[in-house]
Amino acid sequence: MNKSLEQLDYKGIFKYFTEISKIPRGSGNEGEISKYLVTFAKTHNLEYTQDEAKNVIMIKEASPGYEDEPAILLQGHMDMVCEKLKDSTHDFLKDEIKLIVDGDFLHADGTTLGGDNGIAVAYILALFSDETLPHPRLEAVITTDEEVGMLGAKELDLSGLKAKYMINMDSGEEGYLLASCAGGLTGTCYLPINRITEYGKKIKVSIGGLIGGHSGMDIVKNRSNANKVMGRLLFDLRESEQFGIIHMEGGFKDNVIPREAYGELLVTVDETTNNSKDEKALTEAYLKIKSRIDELTKAYQHELSGSEPDLKITVEDLGDGEYPMLHPVSFEKVLFMLVNMPYGVQVMSSHIEGLVESSLNLGIFRLEEDKAIFCNSVRSSIGNYKHYISNRLNYLVSFLGGDYEVRSEYPAWEYKKESPLRNHLNRIYKELYGKEMKVEAIHAGLECGFFHEKMPGIDIVSIGPELYRIHTIEERLSISSAIRVYKFVETVLKEKIGDL
């Protein structure tokens, strides 16, 4: 354990965070972290279950004097988003996350930190290992594949749980009580493409320096999407220049706003006036295209100077030769999709000021040999509008001869006007820290919707410490906030709730 972190630790929070950071746990790769949680449960003589989806449920019976108190469910997810620096050699399938303490902040070395939602797991392990803390019956549910559509929560069997109250710990802002969240789905468009082989100069156009971020929390911040910027660049470039498309891709997760994208283009010359293999003519055509891209880059940088101050677009010559580029018809269809596919905020809430009601994010775009793939994260707190956006995507790609697939759909967690648990937590927080918590709804998706459906009548809140730039390599966790929130949870568990 990092010596600086060890000195700052409280009740083992960061001891456990360090332990789980040593275990690769990207979405879809949770076998080892799930096994670790089972071992923890066995070591501490806890009742537990591990299902086929690798979700882990642990139960700690009430301490003396709390047997008649209603059970409280603590919840978080074990997987993390895996992002890293472009030139990083980190392997998320086998390498541990290297933790760095910088003042009050904890971050990783060139990768995402995994504070979302590793801090919840660390909290649960610290609480369940504490034999001095008085508490009611505690039930913990730690899920898998949250970051790729809440797949683990969807498979949960909660029939054996008794909790009346639930505290989800997947929020990233201290002092906020979340009371509602959006539902969502992943909508993927598949567009068939044809290729032809042509001679020309292959060039690589790279877009980078964008801020990116979480497609729920940050979509309202006017963040540019690298895939959409690439589409616009090619759309503007085609007005005056002649080129083909060999390959394009951008983004790794549908729920992350892409920071980078690149395209491999084929610069060609007009064969009616030049030999297609004329090196001089190809060089002149390349320089002309590069000059035009430089002009467009300056225009975009000026336009986006307030929202994307570090935008950069670079061009690299990869050499002359024969390459399989998109057939002109496929070129137009792919570009049409990139330019016309909706992105960003679609509707703001008419009930809660400043809340995004509906949005979508083109998180992954990739050209394969015979198809183009457009993967979108669709979110809405209104089920009908979520499906309307999804149907629009289906309509768009079907019109061009493609197919559409919906997966990882999850329900919204609807706002509950009366919440005794919310009032209880608010009172305790004010007593501890001298100020009331802010009750808010968020546009990001939380697993609370599944628990609301599967445990009718359960009273749910979501809390968490200060996390910044989640789902990005700049992700960092406030150490002092993490400790404050943990002490807050300790107090909530110690104070008898009764029937409120």
Buried (B, 14 or more C-beta within 10 A) or exposed (E): BBEBBEEBBBBBBBBBBBBBBBBBBBBEBBEBBBBBBBEBBEEBEBEBBBBEBBBBBBBBEBBEEBEEBBBBBBBBBBBBBBBBEEEBEBEBEEBBBBBBBEEBBBBBBBBBBBBBBBBBBBBBBBBBBBEEBBBBBBBBBBBBBBBBBBBBBBBBEBEEBEBBBBBBBBBBBBBBBBBBBBBBBBBBBBBEBEBEEBBBBBBBBBBBBBBBBBBBBBBBEEBBBBBBBBBBBBBBBEEEBBBBBBBBBBBBBBBBBBBBBBBBBBBBBEEEEBEBBBEEBBBBBBEBBBEBBEEBBEEBBEEBEEEBEEBBBBBEBBEBEEBBBBBEEBBEBBBBBBEEBBBBBBBBBEEBEEBBBBBBBBBBBBBEEEBBBBBBBBBBBBEEBBBBBBEBBBEBBEEBEBEBEBEBBBBBBBBBEEBBBBEBBBEBBEEEBEEEBEBBBBBBBBBBBBBBBBBEEBBBBBBBBBBBBBBBBBBBBBBBBBBBBBBBBBBBBBBEBEEE
